[in-house]
Amino acid sequence: VQLQASGGGLVQPGGSLRLSCAASGSGFTINAMNWYRQAPGKQRDVVATITSRGSTNYADSVKGRFTISRDNAKNTVYLQMNSLKPEDTAVYYCNAEAIVGGLFYLYWGQGTQVTVSS
């Protein structure tokens, strides 16, 4: 299973970005899909999670501004980020909990840079 993240970039405070992360490969079933972020000098923290049934959860710092969604047919998870703040600047990573051959695995994407600056 490979995860490919895209959609990062430079945006002004108050702006929006939409991140995508697509899982590819064969013989797997995706359960939860999640977004994390890591700012320079800080640990990687969870931003938002979504189960296979669409239940979501968010970090307090992004509630009301970010929305996670997924397209199960495309094995893709999205993160719509609105009202962006400079403190949202980080490398954003997606991960996916997958079942392969009856076993559970956790896969990570390569990360995409989000910079919020005027």
C-alpha positions as CSV (number, residue, x, y, z in Angstrom):
1,V,0.0,0.0,0.0
2,Q,1.3,3.4,-0.9
3,L,0.0,6.8,0.1
4,Q,0.4,9.9,-2.0
5,A,-0.3,13.2,-0.4
6,S,-0.8,16.5,-2.3
7,G,-2.3,19.9,-2.1
8,G,0.1,21.8,0.2
9,G,1.5,25.2,-0.6
10,L,1.8,28.8,0.5
11,V,-1.3,30.7,1.6
12,Q,-2.0,33.9,3.4
13,P,-3.6,34.0,6.8
14,G,-7.4,33.5,6.5
15,G,-7.0,31.5,3.3
16,S,-7.9,27.9,2.5
17,L,-6.2,24.8,1.2
18,R,-7.4,21.3,0.4
19,L,-5.1,18.4,1.0
20,S,-5.6,15.0,-0.6
21,C,-4.1,11.6,0.1
22,A,-4.7,8.6,-2.1
23,A,-4.0,5.0,-1.2
24,S,-2.9,2.7,-4.0
25,G,-1.9,-0.9,-4.3
26,S,-3.9,-4.2,-4.2
27,G,-5.3,-6.7,-1.8
28,F,-6.0,-4.3,1.0
29,T,-8.9,-2.8,3.0
30,I,-8.6,0.7,4.5
31,N,-10.0,1.3,7.9
32,A,-9.3,4.7,9.5
33,M,-7.5,7.4,7.6
34,N,-5.9,10.3,9.5
35,W,-4.0,13.5,9.1
36,Y,-1.1,14.5,11.2
37,R,1.2,17.6,11.2
38,Q,4.7,18.4,12.4
39,A,6.0,21.9,12.8
40,P,9.7,22.6,12.9
41,G,11.2,21.5,16.3
42,K,7.9,19.9,17.4
43,Q,6.5,16.4,17.6
44,R,4.0,15.0,15.1
45,D,0.5,15.5,16.3
46,V,-2.8,14.2,15.0
47,V,-5.0,16.8,13.3
48,A,-8.1,14.8,12.2
49,T,-9.3,11.3,11.9
50,I,-12.0,9.5,10.0
51,T,-13.2,6.0,10.2
52,S,-14.4,3.8,7.4
53,R,-17.9,4.7,8.3
54,G,-17.3,8.4,8.3
55,S,-17.0,9.2,12.0
56,T,-14.7,12.1,12.5
57,N,-12.6,13.6,15.2
58,Y,-10.5,16.7,15.3
59,A,-7.8,18.3,17.4
60,D,-9.1,21.2,19.4
61,S,-6.9,23.7,17.6
62,V,-8.6,23.0,14.2
63,K,-12.2,22.4,15.2
64,G,-14.6,24.5,13.2
65,R,-11.9,25.3,10.6
66,F,-10.8,22.0,9.2
67,T,-13.0,19.3,7.7
68,I,-11.8,15.7,7.0
69,S,-13.7,13.6,4.5
70,R,-13.0,10.5,2.4
71,D,-14.0,8.8,-0.8
72,N,-14.0,5.1,-0.1
73,A,-14.3,4.1,-3.7
74,K,-11.1,6.0,-4.4
75,N,-9.4,5.1,-1.2
76,T,-8.7,8.9,-0.8
77,V,-8.9,11.1,2.3
78,Y,-9.2,14.9,2.1
79,L,-8.5,17.7,4.5
80,Q,-10.3,21.0,3.8
81,M,-8.5,23.7,5.7
82,N,-10.2,27.1,6.1
83,S,-9.4,30.2,8.1
84,L,-5.7,29.2,8.1
85,K,-3.4,30.7,10.7
86,P,0.4,31.0,10.8
87,E,0.4,28.4,13.6
88,D,-1.0,25.9,11.1
89,T,2.3,26.0,9.2
90,A,3.7,22.5,9.2
91,V,4.4,19.4,7.2
92,Y,1.1,17.5,6.9
93,Y,1.2,13.7,6.8
94,C,-1.6,11.3,6.1
95,N,-1.7,7.8,7.3
96,A,-4.0,4.8,6.9
97,E,-4.8,1.8,8.9
98,A,-5.1,-1.1,6.5
99,I,-5.8,-4.8,6.5
100,V,-3.5,-6.8,4.3
101,G,-3.7,-10.6,4.2
102,G,-5.7,-10.5,7.4
103,L,-3.1,-8.5,9.3
104,F,-3.3,-4.8,10.4
105,Y,-0.7,-2.3,9.1
106,L,-0.2,1.4,9.4
107,Y,1.0,3.2,6.3
108,W,2.3,6.8,6.0
109,G,2.4,9.2,3.1
110,Q,5.4,11.4,2.3
111,G,4.1,14.6,3.8
112,T,3.2,17.9,2.1
113,Q,4.3,21.4,3.3
114,V,1.7,23.9,4.3
115,T,2.9,27.4,4.9
116,V,0.6,30.2,6.2
117,S,2.3,33.5,5.9
118,S,1.6,37.0,4.6
